[in-house]
């Protein structure tokens, strides 16, 4: 079960670019939340995030200990956590989902400061926290872009 969770319901086993596939799987889940329970979208995002960091961190710990890998590319539950955070402050419209996906992946791959510093933490903490930091930064940028768009276009 821990492999199923750590690999984002096996989306991280897809090649090439397992992090991108994992992020797309998270976007798909967030998109489904929008239609299954639109009245409680922010609450669902919060639950999704809490699931990914609690159950995900435990699963990542077990996975890296069992496979003796420092940061396996197939582990994508961290991408799920980051993607969930990306949409906390904005509506989960299709344009925001696309922009948030691209922005999060860009920040996750580029790893500007301070994101890179979290990656250096040991074990599952380094794996999880750099993507959470990327999600926070992506959320801030996406929120700002939405705010500027509303101000400019009314």
C-alpha positions in Angstrom: 0.0 0.0 0.0 2.9 2.4 0.8 4.1 2.0 -2.8 0.7 2.9 -4.2 0.6 6.1 -2.1 4.2 7.1 -2.6 4.0 6.8 -6.3 0.7 8.8 -6.5 -1.5 5.8 -7.2 1.2 4.5 -9.6 1.2 7.7 -11.7 4.9 8.1 -10.9 5.7 4.9 -12.6 4.8 6.4 -16.0 7.8 7.4 -18.2 9.3 9.8 -19.2 9.0 12.6 -16.7 7.3 10.8 -13.7 7.0 14.1 -11.8 5.0 15.6 -14.6 2.7 12.6 -14.8 2.3 12.7 -11.0 1.4 16.4 -11.2 -1.1 15.7 -14.0 -2.7 13.0 -11.9 -3.1 15.5 -9.0 -4.6 18.1 -11.4 -7.1 15.4 -12.5 -8.1 14.7 -8.9 -8.4 18.4 -8.1 -10.5 18.8 -11.3 -12.8 16.0 -10.1 -13.2 17.6 -6.7 -14.5 20.7 -8.6 -17.3 18.7 -10.0 -18.0 16.3 -7.2 -18.2 18.8 -4.4 -18.0 22.4 -5.7 -19.7 23.8 -2.6 -16.7 22.7 -0.5 -13.8 23.0 -2.9 -11.3 24.7 -0.5 -12.1 22.2 2.2 -11.5 19.3 -0.2 -8.2 20.9 -1.2 -7.2 21.1 2.4 -8.1 17.5 3.0 -6.2 16.4 -0.1 -3.2 18.3 1.1 -3.4 16.9 4.6 -3.7 13.4 3.2 -0.7 13.9 1.0 1.5 15.2 3.7 0.5 12.7 6.5 0.0 9.5 4.7 2.4 10.5 1.9 5.3 11.3 4.3 4.8 7.9 6.0 4.7 6.1 2.7 7.7 7.9 1.3 9.7 7.0 4.4 8.8 3.3 4.0 9.4 3.4 0.2 12.9 5.0 0.4 14.0 2.6 3.2 12.7 -0.4 1.3 14.3 0.6 -2.0 17.4 2.2 -0.6 17.1 5.3 -2.9 17.6 8.8 -1.7 15.1 10.6 -3.9 13.4 8.1 -6.3 11.9 9.8 -9.4 8.8 7.5 -9.2 7.8 9.0 -5.8 5.3 11.7 -6.7 3.1 12.1 -3.7 5.1 15.2 -3.0 4.0 16.6 -6.3 0.4 16.0 -5.2 1.0 18.0 -2.0 2.6 20.9 -4.0 -0.2 20.9 -6.6 -2.9 21.0 -3.9 -1.2 24.0 -2.3 -1.0 25.8 -5.6 -4.8 26.3 -5.8 -5.6 27.2 -2.2 -6.1 30.9 -2.9 -7.6 30.8 -6.4 -10.7 29.3 -8.1 -10.0 26.0 -9.7 -11.1 27.0 -13.1 -9.6 25.3 -16.2 -7.3 28.3 -17.0 -6.1 28.4 -13.3 -5.5 24.6 -13.4 -3.4 24.9 -16.5 -1.5 27.9 -15.3 -1.0 26.4 -11.9 0.2 23.1 -13.3 2.8 24.8 -15.6 3.9 27.2 -12.8 4.3 24.5 -10.2 6.2 22.2 -12.6 8.5 25.1 -13.6 9.3 25.9 -10.0 9.7 22.3 -9.0 12.2 21.6 -11.9 14.1 24.9 -11.6 14.1 24.9 -7.8 15.0 28.6 -7.1 15.9 29.7 -3.6 14.5 28.9 -1.1 13.0 25.7 -2.6 16.5 24.2 -3.3 17.4 24.5 0.4 14.5 22.3 1.4 15.6 19.5 -1.0 18.8 19.1 1.1 16.9 18.0 4.2 17.3 14.3 5.1 15.0 11.5 3.8 11.3 12.0 3.3 11.5 15.6 4.6 13.7 16.7 1.7 11.5 14.9 -0.7 8.2 16.3 0.6 9.2 19.9 1.7 10.8 21.1 -1.5 7.5 20.4 -3.4 5.5 22.0 -0.6 7.7 25.1 -0.9 7.2 25.1 -4.7 3.5 24.8 -4.1 3.5 27.8 -1.8 5.5 29.9 -4.2 3.3 28.8 -7.1 0.2 29.6 -5.1 1.5 33.1 -4.3 2.3 33.9 -7.9 -1.0 32.5 -9.2 -2.9 34.4 -6.6 -1.0 37.6 -7.6 -1.7 37.0 -11.3 -5.4 36.5 -10.6 -5.5 39.7 -8.6 -3.8 41.7 -11.3 -6.1 40.2 -13.9 -9.1 41.2 -11.9 -7.8 44.7 -11.3 -6.8 45.3 -14.9 -9.9 43.6 -16.5 -12.4 44.4 -13.8 
